Amino acid sequence: DDNFICVGQEFCLENFTCPDNDDSMTFLWTLPDGTTSTEESPCYTFPAAGTYPIMLEATNDCGTVTTNRDFTVTALPIAAAVLDSGSVALDNDIYYVCLEDGGKVRLNGDASQNANSFNWSFSPTTGVVFVTDMNNDTTCVRFTTPGTFTATLRVDNGCNTPDEVSLNIEVSGQDQISLDPQGDGCLTLDYSPSPLLPGVIYTLNGTTY
């Protein structure tokens, strides 16, 4: 994007000094790191995000003029993502989702830095349906089949140097519980009191002990 100056990318300064057909014209650029250049349109690589002043001094037979301009440098995007509802995250960095709970989760990428473009994708693409827009920093999906899925968030800005982050998701199906048929019947209980205390008469179901 021509409107962006990005960290680590070479940026060539445009010189609009007139008259542009004056062979006696000389130039002196003062760059942010203190170095100078006598090229008509030098190139420079900014090491970090921020606002940097650059000065251009043009000289011909009529004299010298100076102009200053601040340049804003944009940092490269950094992707960050979590599942913040509808799942359980364990220590092994895997999110677990249960279909019996509806299978719907929210993916949140608003912790990404320096990004104004977002895109969510899944592998495999079957077994999952987007409920909201996949091109927002936060989106909702619903899983329809159990399996192992990878959700990827890709972020970018005008620097056109995208960054990605992936989440591992295990989707479990609904548990099925079944019992073998049981026939009707009565249990037989054999019991006799023990120990018997002296001088005590015990009667159980007509039997005296």
TORTIMAR-482136 format. One record per residue (C-alpha): x, y, z; residue in three letters. Coordinates in Angstrom, 3 decimals, always signed. Layout:
N
+----------+----------+----------+-----+
|       c1 |       c2 |       c3 |  aa |
+----------+----------+----------+-----+
|        X |        Y |        Z | ala |
...
+----------+----------+----------+-----+
This chain:
209
+----------+----------+----------+-----+
|       c1 |       c2 |       c3 |  aa |
+----------+----------+----------+-----+
|   +0.000 |   +0.000 |   +0.000 | asp |
|   +1.550 |   +3.319 |   -1.074 | asp |
|   -0.027 |   +5.027 |   +1.957 | asn |
|   +1.951 |   +2.875 |   +4.380 | phe |
|   +5.580 |   +3.068 |   +5.410 | ile |
|   +6.424 |   -0.172 |   +7.161 | cys |
|   +9.095 |   -1.338 |   +9.564 | val |
|  +11.937 |   -3.154 |   +7.838 | gly |
|  +10.771 |   -2.324 |   +4.307 | gln |
|  +12.759 |   -0.008 |   +2.079 | glu |
|  +10.991 |   +3.274 |   +1.402 | phe |
|  +12.101 |   +5.574 |   -1.409 | cys |
|  +11.601 |   +9.293 |   -0.838 | leu |
|   +9.997 |  +11.288 |   -3.622 | glu |
|  +11.564 |  +14.616 |   -4.533 | asn |
|   +9.133 |  +17.183 |   -5.949 | phe |
|  +11.563 |  +20.118 |   -5.905 | thr |
|  +11.145 |  +22.475 |   -8.861 | cys |
|  +12.358 |  +23.420 |  -11.316 | pro |
|  +13.172 |  +19.797 |  -12.081 | asp |
|  +15.181 |  +20.721 |  -15.182 | asn |
|  +17.824 |  +22.755 |  -13.350 | asp |
|  +21.147 |  +20.991 |  -13.827 | asp |
|  +22.753 |  +23.143 |  -11.133 | ser |
|  +20.380 |  +21.862 |   -8.457 | met |
|  +21.919 |  +19.836 |   -5.645 | thr |
|  +20.212 |  +18.053 |   -2.795 | phe |
|  +21.082 |  +17.196 |   +0.775 | leu |
|  +18.792 |  +14.855 |   +2.708 | trp |
|  +19.128 |  +14.467 |   +6.482 | thr |
|  +17.740 |  +11.066 |   +7.448 | leu |
|  +16.367 |   +9.935 |  +10.844 | pro |
|  +19.565 |   +8.176 |  +11.923 | asp |
|  +21.633 |  +11.306 |  +11.268 | gly |
|  +23.129 |  +10.135 |   +8.002 | thr |
|  +22.861 |  +12.281 |   +4.865 | thr |
|  +22.363 |  +11.625 |   +1.181 | ser |
|  +22.951 |  +13.752 |   -1.905 | thr |
|  +20.825 |  +11.551 |   -4.149 | glu |
|  +17.789 |  +13.142 |   -5.766 | glu |
|  +15.433 |  +10.504 |   -4.292 | ser |
|  +17.214 |   +8.253 |   -1.782 | pro |
|  +15.757 |   +5.136 |   -0.182 | cys |
|  +15.694 |   +4.424 |   +3.537 | tyr |
|  +14.680 |   +1.515 |   +5.775 | thr |
|  +13.003 |   +2.441 |   +9.063 | phe |
|  +14.036 |   +0.131 |  +11.922 | pro |
|  +10.998 |   +0.586 |  +14.185 | ala |
|   +7.491 |   +2.000 |  +14.282 | ala |
|   +7.055 |   +5.661 |  +15.131 | gly |
|   +7.202 |   +9.151 |  +13.661 | thr |
|  +10.472 |  +10.278 |  +12.073 | tyr |
|  +11.535 |  +13.702 |  +10.749 | pro |
|  +13.365 |  +13.985 |   +7.410 | ile |
|  +14.856 |  +17.209 |   +6.073 | met |
|  +15.561 |  +18.082 |   +2.436 | leu |
|  +17.834 |  +20.957 |   +1.472 | glu |
|  +17.856 |  +22.025 |   -2.200 | ala |
|  +20.428 |  +24.425 |   -3.621 | thr |
|  +20.869 |  +26.076 |   -7.036 | asn |
|  +22.325 |  +29.304 |   -8.377 | asp |
|  +19.478 |  +31.260 |   -6.801 | cys |
|  +20.056 |  +30.027 |   -3.267 | gly |
|  +19.023 |  +27.318 |   -0.817 | thr |
|  +15.615 |  +26.216 |   +0.456 | val |
|  +14.858 |  +23.685 |   +3.184 | thr |
|  +11.760 |  +21.621 |   +3.920 | thr |
|  +10.965 |  +19.230 |   +6.752 | asn |
|   +8.402 |  +16.471 |   +6.931 | arg |
|   +7.437 |  +13.851 |   +9.512 | asp |
|   +6.930 |  +10.273 |   +8.323 | phe |
|   +4.782 |   +7.806 |  +10.253 | thr |
|   +6.061 |   +4.225 |  +10.198 | val |
|   +3.661 |   +1.331 |  +10.788 | thr |
|   +4.635 |   -1.840 |  +12.625 | ala |
|   +4.065 |   -5.219 |  +10.987 | leu |
|   +0.923 |   -7.103 |  +12.079 | pro |
|   +1.072 |   -9.753 |  +14.800 | ile |
|   -1.673 |  -12.378 |  +15.015 | ala |
|   -3.095 |  -13.565 |  +18.351 | ala |
|   -6.169 |  -15.752 |  +18.867 | ala |
|   -8.085 |  -17.699 |  +21.513 | val |
|  -11.348 |  -19.615 |  +21.847 | leu |
|  -13.041 |  -17.636 |  +24.589 | asp |
|  -16.380 |  -19.458 |  +24.857 | ser |
|  -17.851 |  -22.883 |  +24.174 | gly |
|  -14.651 |  -24.862 |  +24.826 | ser |
|  -12.242 |  -26.084 |  +27.473 | val |
|   -8.508 |  -25.371 |  +27.107 | ala |
|   -6.038 |  -27.733 |  +28.754 | leu |
|   -2.311 |  -27.460 |  +29.336 | asp |
|   -1.428 |  -29.151 |  +26.040 | asn |
|   -2.721 |  -26.144 |  +24.038 | asp |
|   -5.704 |  -28.063 |  +22.668 | ile |
|   -9.257 |  -26.737 |  +22.906 | tyr |
|  -11.960 |  -29.341 |  +23.561 | tyr |
|  -15.499 |  -28.857 |  +22.259 | val |
|  -18.512 |  -31.107 |  +22.938 | cys |
|  -21.242 |  -31.498 |  +20.347 | leu |
|  -23.728 |  -32.329 |  +23.095 | glu |
|  -23.296 |  -28.728 |  +24.314 | asp |
|  -24.297 |  -27.397 |  +20.891 | gly |
|  -20.837 |  -27.341 |  +19.294 | gly |
|  -20.828 |  -23.530 |  +19.045 | lys |
|  -17.679 |  -21.577 |  +19.930 | val |
|  -16.369 |  -18.025 |  +19.618 | arg |
|  -12.910 |  -17.313 |  +18.225 | leu |
|  -11.390 |  -14.055 |  +19.375 | asn |
|   -8.503 |  -12.319 |  +17.613 | gly |
|   -8.816 |   -8.840 |  +19.082 | asp |
|   -5.460 |   -9.239 |  +20.866 | ala |
|   -3.754 |   -9.104 |  +17.469 | ser |
|   -1.516 |   -6.069 |  +17.039 | gln |
|   -1.217 |   -3.527 |  +14.221 | asn |
|   -3.867 |   -5.331 |  +12.143 | ala |
|   -6.837 |   -3.985 |  +10.206 | asn |
|   -7.559 |   -7.061 |   +8.086 | ser |
|   -8.700 |  -10.410 |   +9.522 | phe |
|   -9.529 |  -13.778 |   +8.011 | asn |
|  -10.438 |  -17.031 |   +9.767 | trp |
|  -10.186 |  -20.422 |   +8.099 | ser |
|  -10.488 |  -24.082 |   +9.104 | phe |
|   -8.843 |  -27.330 |   +8.135 | ser |
|  -10.639 |  -29.504 |   +7.324 | pro |
|  -13.348 |  -27.248 |   +5.924 | thr |
|  -16.157 |  -29.781 |   +6.401 | thr |
|  -17.833 |  -30.312 |   +9.748 | gly |
|  -17.730 |  -26.650 |  +10.739 | val |
|  -20.038 |  -23.760 |   +9.788 | val |
|  -19.414 |  -20.033 |  +10.245 | phe |
|  -22.251 |  -18.410 |  +12.179 | val |
|  -20.840 |  -14.881 |  +11.830 | thr |
|  -18.508 |  -13.140 |   +9.379 | asp |
|  -15.156 |  -14.907 |   +8.986 | met |
|  -13.468 |  -11.573 |   +8.175 | asn |
|  -13.941 |   -9.973 |  +11.600 | asn |
|  -11.476 |  -10.021 |  +14.467 | asp |
|  -14.047 |  -12.104 |  +16.383 | thr |
|  -16.243 |  -14.776 |  +14.806 | thr |
|  -18.510 |  -17.647 |  +15.851 | cys |
|  -18.638 |  -21.142 |  +14.363 | val |
|  -20.655 |  -24.283 |  +14.983 | arg |
|  -19.160 |  -27.748 |  +14.670 | phe |
|  -21.421 |  -30.401 |  +13.208 | thr |
|  -19.191 |  -33.484 |  +13.310 | thr |
|  -16.562 |  -34.759 |  +15.740 | pro |
|  -12.915 |  -34.678 |  +14.751 | gly |
|   -9.642 |  -32.760 |  +14.913 | thr |
|   -9.687 |  -29.237 |  +13.484 | phe |
|   -7.166 |  -26.433 |  +13.003 | thr |
|   -8.450 |  -22.852 |  +13.096 | ala |
|   -6.127 |  -20.271 |  +11.510 | thr |
|   -6.309 |  -16.508 |  +11.899 | leu |
|   -4.505 |  -14.477 |   +9.231 | arg |
|   -4.030 |  -10.755 |   +9.896 | val |
|   -2.596 |   -7.988 |   +7.770 | asp |
|   -2.386 |   -4.243 |   +7.321 | asn |
|   -1.205 |   -1.973 |   +4.523 | gly |
|   +2.300 |   -3.402 |   +4.831 | cys |
|   +1.131 |   -6.549 |   +2.992 | asn |
|   +3.222 |   -8.748 |   +5.272 | thr |
|   +0.576 |  -10.979 |   +6.875 | pro |
|   +0.988 |  -12.970 |  +10.067 | asp |
|   -0.827 |  -16.151 |  +11.086 | glu |
|   -1.633 |  -18.093 |  +14.240 | val |
|   -3.352 |  -21.475 |  +14.527 | ser |
|   -5.478 |  -23.136 |  +17.214 | leu |
|   -5.871 |  -26.896 |  +17.689 | asn |
|   -9.419 |  -28.040 |  +18.420 | ile |
|  -10.745 |  -31.506 |  +19.355 | glu |
|  -14.482 |  -31.939 |  +18.853 | val |
|  -16.155 |  -34.851 |  +20.663 | ser |
|  -19.464 |  -36.438 |  +19.730 | gly |
|  -22.316 |  -37.059 |  +22.119 | gln |
|  -21.714 |  -39.997 |  +24.448 | asp |
|  -24.029 |  -42.978 |  +23.943 | gln |
|  -25.011 |  -45.027 |  +27.020 | ile |
|  -26.775 |  -48.380 |  +26.723 | ser |
|  -27.637 |  -51.240 |  +29.084 | leu |
|  -28.208 |  -54.862 |  +28.266 | asp |
|  -31.814 |  -56.015 |  +28.872 | pro |
|  -32.358 |  -57.365 |  +32.379 | gln |
|  -34.938 |  -59.965 |  +33.288 | gly |
|  -37.284 |  -59.501 |  +36.248 | asp |
|  -36.446 |  -61.468 |  +39.383 | gly |
|  -36.261 |  -61.475 |  +43.150 | cys |
|  -33.094 |  -61.595 |  +45.172 | leu |
|  -32.665 |  -64.241 |  +47.878 | thr |
|  -31.168 |  -63.007 |  +51.119 | leu |
|  -29.713 |  -65.399 |  +53.656 | asp |
|  -29.032 |  -63.777 |  +57.026 | tyr |
|  -28.482 |  -64.791 |  +60.573 | ser |
|  -27.629 |  -62.394 |  +63.421 | pro |
|  -24.128 |  -62.646 |  +64.751 | ser |
|  -22.836 |  -62.454 |  +67.354 | pro |
|  -25.728 |  -63.495 |  +69.601 | leu |
|  -25.860 |  -61.741 |  +72.919 | leu |
|  -26.554 |  -63.923 |  +75.985 | pro |
|  -30.092 |  -63.716 |  +77.338 | gly |
|  -31.449 |  -62.109 |  +74.143 | val |
|  -34.064 |  -63.821 |  +71.949 | ile |
|  -33.805 |  -63.059 |  +68.227 | tyr |
|  -36.694 |  -63.761 |  +65.840 | thr |
|  -36.231 |  -63.301 |  +62.090 | leu |
|  -38.989 |  -64.282 |  +59.636 | asn |
|  -40.419 |  -66.733 |  +62.197 | gly |
|  -37.075 |  -68.261 |  +63.108 | thr |
|  -35.911 |  -67.896 |  +66.696 | thr |
|  -32.200 |  -67.621 |  +67.413 | tyr |
+----------+----------+----------+-----+
